[in-house]
Amino acid sequence: MAVWLVPALLVACAGFRRRWMSDDAYIYVRTVRQVLAGNGPVFNAGERVESSTGTLWQWLLAGAGAAGVDPVPAAVFGGLLLTAAGFALAGIGALRTYGGRAAVPLGSLVLLGLPPVWDFATSGLETGLATCWIAGAWLALTTRPCALSTSVVIGLGPLVRPDLGLVTVVFLGAQWLLVRPSWRGALAGAGAAGALPAAYEVFRAGYYGHLVPLPAVTKEASQSLWGRGLGYLADFAHPYLLWVPALFVAAAVAVLVPCGGLRGPRPRPGPRPGVVRLVPVLAPVVAGLLCWLYVVKVGGDFMHGRMLLPGLLLMLLPVFAVPVTRVGTLAAVGVGVWAVVCAGWLRVPYGGQIGPAGIADERGVYVRHNADPHPVRHTFAGAPHHLEYVRKVEAARRSGAPVLLFGKEASVSANTSGVTASYVVLGLNGAVVPLDGAALDPIGLAYPVAAHSERVGQGRVGHDKRLPAAWLAADRGVRGELPAGAEPVQVAAARRALRCGGLAELNAAARSRLTTGRFLRNLAGAWERTSFRFPNDPVRAERELCG
């Protein structure tokens, strides 16, 4: 029992001691508030935009809100409980995989020693749900591979996070190898796995007009930035000396596999049973490597370590706990010593800051910005520039008169339809702008015009789109007032480009009244709309789009 219970309790304690709420989690919160207000799953009322990357997490939070639970603590403590549950399920899966033999923790010690694991046990993001789903799907695969319910669970991957569809594909392949069903059984399993994701994809394409959540468009999830991605991997592996536990784990695996110590449950009778018994062990490793490969390919992320945690958990699942042998015990002791050193002393060199490569100690940044060791409710007491922006929004809301305020980091407009405000910190923006207003961002996480613009050079990962203010003035601003640095010719060109070609269709898909015809047009044009991009420069965009 201790092998699965103690790691779960330890990660829960570590996560609680470092509890916090990330700004991106407040993006989820605004969407949940819009759902509860009757405006639908949107970020801004009247504009159908999917700003939530984790679909299932969004709806779980909406369910909690409908039950009367504040979505902010629901996100923080729900994530913590799901992380602990994931650790428990991983430990149970390891024990059952090895036939219930006495075991010692190994892979769980690697995770427990890493500060990013503690940080993202809460954060309000979908990481806790991903941890629980990964471990639960693997446990179902190893214990009930024949059940259709296992196919259903495995199929949820794309709804947890779109990139976890890689895990779904690998696990479904492993399930087929374990069961070797008839063609009817295979179709039934595929149907059970794909029914909910496919149904939601039809809804997404018809309702939003896109094939993926808008942040995937913004971050260009299909492009390749290998150099930047390798830098992100090094930023995670180097500060914690991850090669040390990797050597101990590799040594344990090298000895235990030939001796039969790391083998899955006995399969159904059939050819090559020895190979098939390794499927539950190899499947998460293959899935984890693919997850890491994808993260490196797209250039990593701006949050230190975050996007690599699911892949690391997957690769460690088969050795989350290992049978008690001399080699297994020595490896556990070695990893345990490293975990103590890592937990106590090893840290990134840019603690509380954004590093030179644009990767941030995200929790540390928000601790500093809020002058709070547990920044769940963001006050930004330590960030005067954010407080100044909040005051601008409040003044615009109270005035009720058309006013346009632009700056390097912010723009605010108050008009008869509510407050329209643009800010690079979207979670903060969504928290302070009323639900009947429009909280926009020049990066494009919740603003389709910005999301579909071309990348700019020298931007941070996930922040390398920056829509010039002339576009916002043309699309949302008060006529007659121009932002600083925007020439009248730019605003005029942007205003005309917004009525032409792909931009006109993009806005119609999000803002037109949702009739049956509009739903079908959104559905039919989702592929072309998702891949559409236009130049940042308004004059060039007008020339290309309008002729």
Number of C-alpha atoms within 10 A of each C-alpha: 11 13 22 26 16 17 22 24 17 15 24 24 16 18 27 19 14 19 23 29 25 24 24 18 22 25 26 32 27 28 28 28 23 19 21 15 11 10 19 17 26 22 30 27 21 16 23 27 27 27 27 30 24 21 19 19 25 27 17 17 24 25 16 17 19 15 9 9 13 15 26 19 17 18 28 26 22 23 28 29 21 23 30 26 25 24 31 24 26 34 32 21 28 31 24 16 24 20 14 12 14 14 22 23 27 30 26 28 22 26 21 22 23 22 21 22 22 25 24 28 33 32 29 31 27 28 26 29 24 25 26 22 23 30 26 23 24 29 23 20 25 25 16 15 22 19 14 17 15 24 26 20 19 28 29 24 25 24 21 23 20 16 18 23 20 17 29 23 17 20 25 22 13 23 27 18 17 24 19 14 15 10 9 9 15 16 12 15 24 17 16 19 24 19 15 15 18 14 10 14 18 18 16 22 25 24 23 27 33 28 22 20 24 24 22 20 23 24 23 20 17 12 10 15 15 17 13 19 22 18 16 26 21 13 18 20 14 13 13 22 13 16 11 14 23 14 14 20 21 13 15 24 20 13 14 18 12 10 10 12 18 24 23 24 19 14 19 12 8 10 8 9 13 13 12 22 21 20 23 28 24 20 23 26 21 17 24 26 16 18 25 19 18 22 24 23 19 22 24 28 24 21 18 22 26 17 20 23 21 21 25 20 25 26 21 22 29 29 25 28 28 30 23 16 15 10 18 26 18 16 24 26 17 17 25 21 14 21 23 16 13 20 15 12 9 18 16 17 11 14 14 17 18 17 16 8 14 19 21 22 23 23 27 19 17 25 21 17 20 20 16 17 15 17 22 22 14 20 15 20 13 15 14 12 11 20 14 12 21 18 12 18 26 16 15 24 20 11 13 15 13 16 16 21 19 18 14 11 14 22 25 26 26 25 19 9 10 19 26 25 30 27 23 19 18 23 20 24 26 28 18 17 25 18 20 15 22 27 27 28 28 28 28 27 30 29 26 26 22 26 28 28 24 19 22 14 9 10 13 16 21 22 20 18 26 20 25 18 24 27 25 25 25 22 16 15 25 16 12 8 13 20 20 12 13 14 12 15 12 22 24 17 22 24 20 20 26 23 17 17 14 19 22 14 19 25 17 18 28 21 15 13 14 17 10 10 11 18 20 17 17 25 23 14 18 23 15 13 21 20 13 16 19 21 18 22 17 25 17 16 22 23 13 14 18 15 9
